[in-house]
Amino acid sequence: MNHRAPEIRSLPETHTLGFLRSYSMATLDELPDLWRRFFDAPVVIPNYVPGAMFGISMDPDGLGTFTYGVTVEVDPVPEDLPRGTSLARLPEGDYAVLRDFGTLDDVQVQYDWMIAEWLPSSPYTQRRGAIFERYPEDPRNGPAGMVFEIWVPVNDRPN
């Protein structure tokens, strides 16, 4: 697989709404079920901002458990959340963003490369905050693949 250096982009604070669930390395294979639940749910997301879906990894406990969310952006944050949904906040700041086209397997390959190879040799360090995938609307999206972006929160590496 071809690897390109990520771009550094600033993100304003962003609120997303959808389904969140706790996972461990032992239950990681159940993650696609959350995506199916999102698509199958008869839920109308109020104040939905069209353009992309998000897969958000957050709140790691250091022991292999984390929260993952399948969400869409909302603005403003609704006063009443649809039953069973939760908010996920993406903090303002700089992010290393890798954009590509491929399969879900390609998303994992690119994610692993960013964290294990690119980040340690880059002029950046990972800061606290959610790592997320952004799946923008694109006419090429379909059975052969989709456009995806991997966003990793970063700070300049201290000298």
Secondary structure as the mmCIF struct_conf table of DSSP 4:
data_model
#
loop_
_struct_conf.conf_type_id
_struct_conf.id
_struct_conf.beg_label_comp_id
_struct_conf.beg_label_asym_id
_struct_conf.beg_label_seq_id
_struct_conf.end_label_comp_id
_struct_conf.end_label_asym_id
_struct_conf.end_label_seq_id
HELX_LH_PP_P HELX_LH_PP_P1 ALA A 5 PRO A 6
STRN STRN1 GLU A 7 LEU A 11
STRN STRN2 THR A 14 TYR A 23
TURN_TY1_P TURN_TY1_P1 MET A 25 THR A 27
HELX_RH_3T_P HELX_RH_3T_P1 LEU A 28 GLU A 30
HELX_RH_AL_P HELX_RH_AL_P1 LEU A 31 ASP A 40
TURN_TY1_P TURN_TY1_P2 PRO A 46 ASN A 47
STRN STRN3 TYR A 48 TYR A 48
TURN_TY1_P TURN_TY1_P3 PRO A 50 GLY A 51
STRN STRN4 ALA A 52 MET A 58
BEND BEND1 GLY A 62 GLY A 64
STRN STRN5 PHE A 66 GLU A 73
STRN STRN6 VAL A 74 VAL A 74
BEND BEND2 ASP A 75 PRO A 76
HELX_LH_PP_P HELX_LH_PP_P2 VAL A 77 PRO A 78
BEND BEND3 GLU A 79 ASP A 80
HELX_LH_PP_P HELX_LH_PP_P3 LEU A 81 PRO A 82
TURN_TY1_P TURN_TY1_P4 ARG A 83 GLY A 84
STRN STRN7 SER A 86 LEU A 90
BEND BEND4 GLU A 92 GLU A 92
STRN STRN8 GLY A 93 GLY A 102
HELX_RH_AL_P HELX_RH_AL_P2 LEU A 104 TRP A 113
HELX_RH_PI_P HELX_RH_PI_P1 MET A 114 TRP A 118
HELX_RH_AL_P HELX_RH_AL_P3 LEU A 119 SER A 121
BEND BEND5 SER A 122 PRO A 123
STRN STRN9 TYR A 124 GLN A 126
HELX_LH_PP_P HELX_LH_PP_P4 ARG A 127 ARG A 127
BEND BEND6 ARG A 128 GLY A 129
STRN STRN10 ILE A 131 PRO A 136
TURN_TY1_P TURN_TY1_P5 PRO A 139 ARG A 140
STRN STRN11 GLY A 142 GLY A 142
TURN_TY1_P TURN_TY1_P6 PRO A 143 ALA A 144
STRN STRN12 GLY A 145 GLY A 145
STRN STRN13 MET A 146 ASP A 156
HELX_LH_PP_P HELX_LH_PP_P5 ARG A 157 PRO A 158
#
